[in-house]
Amino acid sequence: MSGKTSTPVPLDTLLLGALYALEECGRKLASAAVLAERAHFVDAAGLALMAREEMGRHDILLDLWRQAAGGSIVSVTDVRQRCEDHVVKQRRALRGLSYYPEPGSQIYSLIQATMTHSPGSPEWRAAREKLKLLDERKTKDLPGQRHEKRMSAFYVDLDDDGWSRPSDLDPRDCLREVQEAVSDYFGASDKISRWVIHDDKPLAQAIAALPEKPTFPIVHIGVEASTAAMQARESRKEDAQR
């Protein structure tokens, strides 16, 4: 078994794996979108967060392909070890940060300060510096939080406060997980489909030389899902107040 797993992985196999991972990300997100449009927001979020891991796997496999193209030997064991950690895959799938600030919150006030004060002013610079620190903290914490949310979306678990259930998750937050994942997937698949032709000639040529290439699914979520998520959230609030 050890001899098998230490065998070098061919270049085209690594590249095809990277494309397969992104294709699988799109397939899972397409299913998540269907669930979201049917108001199954928690299940949709769990599936979307699984899809993010495939997006992270895509990035990791591209890295390994580049290493192998540069002369390094990449084995089956290398691939498995690099793709094993859930939080690492969530971190690699991180494309950007989104905020949904409530009026009166710190982040809301800081964003308002950057909009109301002149760029370069002391007030503007102070707000930007604080926003930068918040971005750094969120970049560090978000991959682990997404892994935990994926687990929470699928499993009943016992913690210090009692039982946690998937149905405890906020419908609106769950829908946002799906929407953000779809947006990031669109950027990743579009980059492979179009941008790479101009930005990365070796990768573009390697993809063109593959005997088979997966097709990346098109994923869309209707605006009705946002309305339904808000209604579900308000309904939960009313039930909690009774």
C-alpha positions in Angstrom: 0.0 0.0 0.0 2.8 2.4 0.9 4.4 1.9 -2.6 1.2 2.7 -4.3 0.5 5.9 -2.4 4.1 7.1 -2.9 3.8 6.8 -6.7 4.2 10.2 -8.5 0.9 11.6 -9.8 0.9 12.6 -13.4 0.6 16.2 -14.3 -2.7 15.8 -16.2 -4.2 13.8 -13.4 -3.5 16.6 -10.9 -4.9 19.2 -13.2 -8.0 17.1 -14.0 -8.6 16.6 -10.3 -8.5 20.4 -9.8 -11.1 20.8 -12.5 -13.2 17.9 -11.1 -13.2 19.5 -7.7 -14.5 22.8 -9.0 -17.1 21.0 -11.0 -18.2 19.2 -7.9 -18.4 22.5 -6.1 -20.8 23.8 -8.7 -22.9 20.6 -8.6 -23.3 20.9 -4.8 -24.1 24.6 -5.1 -26.7 23.9 -7.8 -28.4 21.4 -5.4 -28.1 24.0 -2.5 -29.8 26.6 -4.7 -32.7 24.2 -5.3 -33.0 23.6 -1.5 -32.9 27.4 -0.8 -35.6 28.1 -3.3 -37.7 25.5 -1.5 -37.0 27.2 1.8 -34.8 24.4 3.1 -32.2 27.0 4.2 -30.3 25.0 6.8 -29.7 22.0 4.5 -28.8 24.4 1.7 -26.2 26.1 3.8 -24.7 22.8 4.9 -24.4 21.7 1.3 -23.0 25.1 0.2 -20.3 24.9 2.9 -19.4 21.4 1.7 -19.1 22.9 -1.8 -16.7 25.5 -0.4 -14.4 22.6 0.6 -14.3 21.4 -3.0 -13.4 25.0 -4.0 -10.6 24.9 -1.5 -9.5 21.4 -2.9 -9.5 22.9 -6.4 -7.0 25.6 -5.2 -4.8 23.1 -3.4 -4.7 20.7 -6.4 -3.8 23.6 -8.7 -0.9 24.4 -6.3 0.3 20.8 -6.5 0.0 20.8 -10.3 2.2 23.9 -10.4 4.7 22.3 -8.1 4.8 19.2 -10.2 5.1 21.3 -13.4 8.1 22.9 -11.8 9.8 19.6 -11.3 8.6 18.5 -7.8 7.4 15.0 -7.3 3.8 14.9 -6.0 2.5 11.5 -4.7 -0.9 10.2 -3.9 0.0 10.6 -0.2 0.9 14.3 -0.8 -2.5 14.9 -2.4 -4.4 13.1 0.4 -2.5 14.9 3.2 -2.9 18.3 1.6 -6.6 17.8 1.0 -7.4 16.3 4.4 -8.0 19.2 6.7 -11.5 20.7 6.5 -10.5 24.1 7.9 -7.5 24.4 5.5 -9.9 23.8 2.6 -12.3 26.4 3.9 -9.4 28.8 4.2 -8.3 28.2 0.6 -11.8 28.8 -0.6 -12.0 32.2 1.1 -12.3 34.7 -1.7 -13.5 37.8 0.1 -15.3 39.2 3.1 -18.9 40.2 3.4 -20.4 42.3 6.2 -24.1 42.8 7.0 -23.9 45.4 9.7 -26.9 46.3 11.8 -27.4 50.1 12.5 -25.7 51.0 15.7 -23.1 48.2 15.5 -19.3 48.9 15.5 -18.9 47.8 11.9 -21.8 49.9 10.8 -20.4 53.0 12.5 -16.9 52.4 11.0 -18.3 52.0 7.5 -20.4 55.2 7.9 -17.3 57.0 9.0 -15.4 56.1 5.8 -18.4 57.4 3.8 -19.0 60.6 5.7 -15.4 61.8 6.2 -13.0 62.9 3.5 -10.6 60.3 2.3 -7.2 60.8 4.0 -8.7 62.8 6.9 -7.8 61.6 10.5 -11.3 60.3 11.1 -11.3 58.4 7.8 -7.8 56.9 8.4 -8.8 55.9 12.0 -11.9 54.1 10.7 -10.0 52.4 7.9 -7.4 51.1 10.3 -10.1 49.6 12.6 -11.8 48.1 9.6 -8.5 46.6 8.5 -8.1 45.0 11.9 -11.6 43.6 11.7 -10.9 42.2 8.3 -7.7 40.5 9.5 -9.6 38.9 12.5 -12.4 37.7 10.3 -10.0 36.3 7.7 -8.4 34.3 10.5 -11.6 33.1 12.2 -14.0 32.6 9.3 -12.6 29.3 7.9 -13.0 27.6 11.3 -16.4 29.2 11.8 -17.6 27.9 8.4 -16.4 24.4 9.3 -18.3 24.5 12.6 -21.4 25.9 10.8 -21.3 23.1 8.3 -21.3 20.6 11.1 -24.1 22.4 12.9 -26.2 22.4 9.7 -26.1 18.6 9.5 -25.9 17.2 13.0 -27.6 17.4 16.4 -24.9 17.9 19.1 -24.6 18.4 22.8 -22.7 21.4 24.2 -22.5 23.2 27.5 -25.8 24.9 26.9 -27.7 21.8 25.9 -28.6 20.3 22.6 -27.9 22.2 19.4 -30.0 21.4 16.4 -29.7 22.3 12.7 -33.1 23.9 12.9 -31.7 26.4 15.4 -29.7 28.1 12.7 -30.9 31.5 11.4 -32.6 31.1 7.9 -31.3 34.4 6.7 -27.7 33.7 7.7 -28.0 30.2 6.1 -29.2 31.8 2.8 -26.3 34.2 2.9 -23.9 31.3 3.1 -25.4 29.9 0.0 -25.3 33.3 -1.9 -21.7 34.0 -0.9 -20.6 30.6 -1.9 -22.3 30.9 -5.3 -20.7 34.2 -5.9 -17.2 32.9 -5.1 -17.8 29.8 -7.2 -18.8 32.0 -10.1 -15.5 33.9 -9.8 -13.5 30.7 -9.6 -15.1 29.0 -12.5 -15.1 32.2 -14.6 -11.3 32.5 -13.9 -10.7 29.0 -15.2 -13.0 29.4 -18.2 -11.9 32.8 -19.4 -9.4 34.8 -17.3 -6.7 32.0 -17.3 -6.5 32.3 -21.1 -4.9 35.7 -20.7 -3.4 35.5 -17.2 -1.7 32.1 -17.1 -0.6 30.8 -20.4 1.0 27.5 -19.1 -2.2 26.6 -17.3 -4.4 27.5 -20.2 -2.3 25.4 -22.5 -2.4 22.5 -20.1 -6.2 22.6 -19.8 -6.5 22.8 -23.6 -4.4 19.7 -23.9 -6.6 17.6 -21.6 -8.5 14.8 -23.4 -11.5 15.5 -21.3 -12.7 18.6 -19.5 -15.6 18.9 -17.0 -18.3 21.5 -17.6 -18.9 23.9 -14.7 -22.6 24.1 -13.8 -24.4 27.4 -13.9 -25.9 28.2 -10.5 -28.7 30.7 -9.9 -30.8 31.5 -6.8 -34.1 33.4 -7.4 -34.8 36.6 -5.4 -37.8 34.8 -3.9 -35.5 32.9 -1.7 -34.4 36.1 0.1 -38.0 37.0 0.8 -38.7 33.5 2.1 -35.7 33.6 4.4 -36.7 36.9 5.9 -40.2 35.6 6.5 -38.9 32.4 8.1 -36.6 34.5 10.3 -39.5 36.8 11.4 -41.7 33.7 12.1 -39.0 32.3 14.3 -38.9 35.6 16.3 -42.6 35.6 16.8 -42.6 31.9 17.9 -39.8 32.7 20.4 -41.8 35.6 21.9 -44.9 33.5 22.5 
